[in-house]
Structure formats: structure tokens, C-alpha cells
């Protein structure tokens, strides 16, 4: 999904395969994974021509939502499972590396930005 989130537009299977940052995988493997992501609603696809290339049209893919939207949706599902969502969120922000980097602390009322002195 990182390849899809980093892209500024739609990508073909070949484009996706070329941008993957680990050892080369086969075209059919990438096509299978992207097909599964499409079935799950994580990527959208549109049929289109391949500029400058003869032959049939190709599917062009893009992420259905941003990485932040996806992570937020996952967090929302987890909070729905918690007996005390506010306490869960406060704990997560207090212990998360990104929370510490942002200077987020917790108080009885929930997470808040730490005061800069």
C-alpha cells in the first residue's frame, strides 16, 4: 500500500511492480495482491489506454483512501472494541512514539498538547 499512497496518480501493475522497494517479484504476484486489495476496497481501478504503447487497454489503480484515513479507520475500529475508548486513546497517545515526538501528554480529561516552556 505504501507504493499506492506515495503515488501522485494512477498506476498500472507494471508501474507498481517497478516501484516496490524489495526484491523483484513477478507481475502475476503483484496483480494478485492488487486484485485482492481491490476486492477489499483498498484500491480503486479504472480501465484506460497505455500512452505510447500499442495493444489492449490496462487497469490503472490508486489508493481508495490516504494512509492517514486508513490508519484512522483502524483506530476507530479498535476504539469501538474498548470498554473505555477515552482511556484507551489516552494510553495509546502517551505510549506511542509519535505521541512522544509531538509532545502529547495525558491528563484526567484525556490527551492534550504538552505546554512548551
C-alpha positions as CSV (number, residue, x, y, z in Angstrom):
1,X,0.0,0.0,0.0
2,X,2.9,2.4,0.5
3,X,3.6,2.4,-3.2
4,X,-0.1,3.3,-3.8
5,X,-0.1,6.0,-1.1
6,X,3.1,7.5,-2.4
7,X,1.9,7.7,-6.0
8,X,0.6,11.0,-7.3
9,X,-1.7,9.4,-9.8
10,X,-3.0,6.0,-11.0
11,X,-0.5,3.2,-11.6
12,X,-0.5,0.1,-13.8
13,X,0.5,-3.3,-12.4
14,X,3.9,-2.9,-14.1
15,X,4.3,0.6,-12.5
16,X,3.5,-0.8,-9.1
17,X,5.9,-3.7,-9.5
18,X,8.7,-1.3,-10.6
19,X,8.2,0.9,-7.5
20,X,8.3,-1.9,-4.9
21,X,11.4,-1.5,-2.8
22,X,12.2,-5.1,-2.1
23,X,13.5,-7.9,-4.3
24,X,11.7,-8.1,-7.6
25,X,8.5,-10.1,-7.6
26,X,6.6,-11.5,-10.6
27,X,4.0,-9.5,-12.5
28,X,1.3,-12.1,-11.6
29,X,2.1,-11.9,-7.9
30,X,1.7,-8.1,-7.9
31,X,-1.5,-8.5,-10.0
32,X,-2.9,-11.0,-7.5
33,X,-2.2,-8.8,-4.5
34,X,-3.6,-5.7,-6.2
35,X,-6.7,-7.7,-7.2
36,X,-7.2,-8.7,-3.5
37,X,-6.7,-5.1,-2.4
38,X,-9.3,-4.1,-4.9
39,X,-11.8,-6.7,-3.7
40,X,-11.3,-5.4,-0.1
41,X,-11.9,-1.8,-1.3
42,X,-8.4,-0.6,-0.5
43,X,-7.7,0.4,-4.1
44,X,-9.9,1.6,-6.9
45,X,-9.3,0.8,-10.6
46,X,-10.2,2.3,-13.9
47,X,-9.6,0.9,-17.4
48,X,-7.5,3.2,-19.6
49,X,-5.1,3.3,-22.5
50,X,-1.4,2.9,-22.2
51,X,0.1,6.1,-23.6
52,X,2.6,5.4,-26.3
53,X,2.2,1.7,-26.1
54,X,0.2,-0.5,-28.6
55,X,-2.1,-3.2,-27.5
56,X,-5.1,-3.5,-25.3
57,X,-6.2,-1.2,-22.5
58,X,-4.9,-1.7,-19.0
59,X,-6.3,-1.3,-15.5
60,X,-5.0,1.8,-13.6
61,X,-5.1,1.7,-9.8
62,X,-5.0,4.2,-7.0
63,X,-5.5,4.0,-3.2
64,X,-9.1,4.4,-2.2
65,X,-8.1,6.5,0.8
66,X,-5.0,8.1,2.2
67,X,-2.7,6.4,4.7
68,X,-4.0,8.7,7.4
69,X,-7.6,7.9,6.6
70,X,-6.9,4.2,6.6
71,X,-5.0,4.3,9.9
72,X,-7.8,6.4,11.4
73,X,-10.4,3.9,10.4
74,X,-8.3,1.1,12.0
75,X,-8.0,3.1,15.2
76,X,-11.8,3.8,15.2
77,X,-12.5,0.0,15.0
78,X,-10.1,-0.7,17.9
79,X,-11.7,2.1,20.0
80,X,-15.1,0.6,19.3
81,X,-13.9,-2.6,20.9
82,X,-12.6,-0.9,24.0
83,X,-14.7,-0.7,27.2
84,X,-13.3,2.8,27.8
85,X,-12.3,4.4,24.4
86,X,-11.1,7.7,26.0
87,X,-8.7,5.9,28.3
88,X,-7.6,3.6,25.5
89,X,-6.8,6.6,23.3
90,X,-5.1,8.5,26.1
91,X,-2.9,5.4,26.8
92,X,-2.1,5.0,23.1
93,X,-1.1,8.6,22.6
94,X,1.0,8.6,25.8
95,X,2.9,5.4,24.8
96,X,3.1,5.9,21.0
97,X,6.4,7.1,19.6
98,X,4.6,9.7,17.5
99,X,2.7,11.0,20.6
100,X,6.0,11.5,22.4
101,X,7.5,13.2,19.4
102,X,4.6,15.6,19.2
103,X,4.8,16.4,22.9
104,X,1.4,14.8,23.7
105,X,0.8,14.1,27.3
106,X,-2.3,12.7,29.1
107,X,-4.4,14.2,31.8
108,X,-7.6,13.2,33.6
109,X,-9.6,14.8,30.8
110,X,-7.7,12.9,28.0
111,X,-4.8,13.7,25.7
112,X,-3.6,17.2,25.3
113,X,-0.7,19.0,23.9
114,X,2.1,19.5,26.5
115,X,2.8,23.1,27.3
116,X,6.1,24.4,25.9
117,X,8.1,26.3,28.5
